[in-house]
């Protein structure tokens, strides 16, 4: 009898799943995630966190004027380094189906499960990305004076025009980057926010390089629409606040590698279950690092070996380490729609 384990070859299936992931994720297609070979090397070894060293810029002290005094000696100054920190994440999921179900239904549910595993991980990566972004946002508000944030949302029970998305609001968020604002290339927003811009007739559509796909743009930024964008409900539930991200290319690292001891795809059969009819189980596992450059993972509040989405969204687990705000191509805009 041909079983699921005969049909699914793990190596072939992983190639299919990876391709499916990239084809169906607006976040990954936007170009804000960069594969980092140094992080890939870390994943092949041990440890829960990885140090990402960086050189700080030269201090901005004035240069010294020359003179003819032989006793005047120019004192050499040094360059200093900093340390960014990323966290290893391991996630797994399994689905099962009784063999009798396949016989009675005339189609194998396990095959349907297998076809949907890639799309499931797309949704997971999107959720993890938003949890990470929200944690960075909260850390910035709590510890850096909100210098990456433009917040025009309100929570007084009445939504007014000045609390809604607009060109001026986006430009204010862009300005948090100062003269480095040109590094911002992508806007990620909720569909409610996107619809508001559509009503203002402010969305342009630009064809891709081959002229096959027309993607939305606004003020020159590529627009990514997702209802997984973070919404914040305060004291007045009617005043929902939407978190919009302005991002530069390569603002985040995303690198994954197989686990050393467990295959990324595994099929198991339990012949004794179903009173002897049998049950098939498909396991999928992902090991990866998803990290915003310049915002170190502090590991301050994590209950298990690896962080949950809720823990990724805590301010206490993040801390900005790049010395200048302009070095981090991420800006946050909070509106009521």
N, C-alpha and C positions, 0 to 999 in steps of 0.2 A: 504494500500500500504506500502511495506517495503521501508523505506528511509535510507539514509546514517547514520542518527542518531540512527537508530535501529541496524545497523550492527556494528558500531564502538562504543565500550564501552571504555570511556577514560582511565580507570585504566588498562584494558587489552592492549589497544593500546599503552600506555606509556611503559609498560614492553617490548612489541615488539620493539618499536622504540629505547629504550635504548640498547637492545641487538644488534639491527641492527647497531647502532652507533659504538659500541665497535668492532664488527666483521669487520667493513669496514674502519677503520682508522689506518693507519700505525703509526701515531703519538701516539695514545693511546696504541697501541699494543707494542710500543717500551719500555714502562715502565718508561718514563720520567715524567709522570703526576701522582701525588699522591693525593688520596682523603684525605682531612683534616677534621676531625670531628669538630674541633674548628671553621673552616670557615662555615661548615654546620649549626652550631648553630647560627652564625651571620646571615645567610640568612633567618632564621626563624623569625628574629626581624626586626628592622628598621635601617635606616642609609644608606648612599651611600658608605662609606668606612669602613674598619675594621682594627683596630690596631692588629699587630701580634708581641707581645713583644718577645725579645730573650735576653739571658745572653751573654755578651761579655766575651771573654777568659780572664784569669788572665794576668796581665801585665808581660812583659818579663824581668823585672828588676832583678838584681842579688840577690841571697840569701845572708843573713848577716852571717859573721863568728862569732862564739861564743867567749866570753871571761869571765874572772872572776871578772869583775868590777861590783859591785852591782848597780852602777849608770847608767850602760848601759841598756837601756830599748828598747825592740823591739816594734816598732810602728805598730799596726795592720793596714793592708790596706784593701780596700773594693773591692767588685766586682760590676761592673756597668752593666746596662741593656741598650738595644737599642730598637728601634721601627721600625718594617717593616709595610707597609701599603698596603692592597689589595683593589680593587675596585669591587663593585657589578656591574654586567652587566645583563641587561634584554633585550632580543631580541624577536621579534615576526614576524610571517609571515602568510599570508593567501592566499588561492587559492579558486576560485569559478568556477562553471560550471552550465550552463543552463540545466534544466531538459529535454528540447526538444532536446538538443544535444545528451543526452544519448539515447533517443528514436530513433533518426534518425541514430545514429552511431551503434546501436545494442550493445553497451557496455557503462558502466557508467564511464565517465572521472574522477569523484570524487573518485572512487575506485582506479584508477591509481594514482591519486594524493596522496591518503592515503598510498599506497604502497611505495611511493617515499619520504615521509616526513623525515624518518629517515636518508636516504642518503643525503638529502638536508642539514640536520643539521651537518652531518659529514663534508661536504664541508665548512659550516660556521665555525665550530670549527677550522678547518685547517687554514682558512683565518685569524681568530682571533688570533690563535697561532703565525702565521707568522708576523702579524702586531705587536704583543707584542714583539716578538724576535727582530724585526727590530728596534723598539723603544729603547729596551735595548742596542742594538748594537750602535745606534746613540748617546745615552747618554754616553756610555763608551768612544767613540771616542771624544766626546765634553768635558767631565768632568773628566775623569779618565786616560787620556793619552793613551787611546786605549790599556790598559794592558790586555784586554781579546781578543784582535784581532791580527791576523797575516794577513796582507794585501799585497799580491804580484800581485794584478791586476794592469793593466795599462790602460791609456786612451789617448794614443798618436797616434791612428790610425793603429797600427801594433801590432798584438799579437805574442809574442815570447814564446819559450818553458818554460822559467823561470816564466811566468805568468800563467801557467796551473797547474792543480792539479797533485800532485805527492806524493810519500811517504814522501819525505823531507818536502813538504809543510804542510802536515798533522802533522808531528812530530813537526814542528815549532809552529803550533797552539796548539798542546798538551802541549808544553813547557810553554805556558803562565800560566799553572797551577802549574809549578814547580814540587816539589816532591809530590804534591797531584794529579798528572795527572792520576794516576790509578783510580780515581773516575770517569773518563770519560768512558762511555760504548757504546755510540751510536753515529753514524754519520748520519745526515740528509742532503741530497744533491739533487740537481736538476738532472734530467735524463741525461742532457748534460755532467755534471761532472762525473756521474756514468759511462757513455759510454766511457769517456776518460780513466778511470781506467780499464774498460773491455779491451780496446785496448792494454793496457799495461800488460794484463794477470795478474792483481794483485787482482782479486776478487776470494775469496774462498766461497764455499757453505757448510753450516753446517746443518745437520738435527736437527729438534727439538727433544724434549725429547721422543716423541713417534715415531720418524722416519718418520713422515708423510709429513712434510713441510721442504724444504731446503731453508734457508734464507741466503742472501749474507753477507759476513764479509770481513773486510779489516783491516790488522794490529791488528786483534783481536777485532775490533769494529764491532758491528752490524750495517749494512748499511740500511737506510730507504730512498727510492727514491720517490720523489714527485715533480711534475712540479709546485707546488705552492711555492716551494722554492723561496726566494726573489731574483729578478734580478735587477741590478742597471745599468741604461743607463746614461752615462755621455755625454761629449761634442762630442765624436765620437761614434755614434750609433753602429758601427761595433764592438766596444770594450765593449761588454756586460760583466758586472761583476756578478758573482754568489756568493751568500752568503751561505756558508756551516756551519752547526752547529755541534759541538762536545758537547755532553750532558752526564751528569751523571744521574743515576737513581734518581728519585724524585727531579729533578731540578725545576719542576713546580708543583704547586697545581692546581687541577681542581676538583671543588666541585659544585654540583648544587642541587637545592631544588625547589619544586613547589612554585609559588606565593601564598601568603595568601589570596588574594582577587579574583584572576582570575585562572580558571583551565588551565592546560598546553595544553589540547586539548579541543576544543569546536566546535560544529557544529551548524550552523544557517541556517534557510531556509527563503527566502524572496519570499513568494507566489505571491506578487503583481508584481514582476519583470518579464521580458520576456512577458510583456502584459498579465500577469495572469498565464502563464505556470509555472513560478517559477524558482528560482536560489538557489543552495546549496552552502554554504561557509564553508570551513574547516580552523579554526584558530589553529596555534600551537605557543606556547610560551616557552621560556627557561630562567630561572634565574640561574646564576652561577657566580663563581669566577674562573678566570684563572690567576694565578699569579706566576711570577718567584721569588723564595725565595731569599731574600737578596736585592732585587731591589724594593724600595717602590714606590707606585703610588703617585705622587705629586698633581694631579688634577689641574695643573697650567693652562692648556689650553683646556677646555672642554666647548662646547657651550650649550649642553643639560643636561638632568638629568644623562644620561649614555654615556660613550665614544663611538665614532664611530671607525671603523677600522683605518681611517686616523689619528684620535687623539691618538689611541694606538701606532701608529708608529712615534710619535713625541718625540724627545729627552727630551724636556722640561717637559714631564709628568712622567719621571722616574728619580730616583736618587738612587745610590747604598748606602746601609746603613750597610751591613756587613763590619766590619773593614778590613778584609783581602780578597784579591782577590781569594786566594785558597779556601775560604769557599763557593764560588759560582761555581758549576760544569757546567759551560757554557763557551765554547770558540768559537770564530768566525774565519772563514777562508774565505778570499775574493780572488777569482781567475777569470781569463777570460775564464774558461772552464775546 
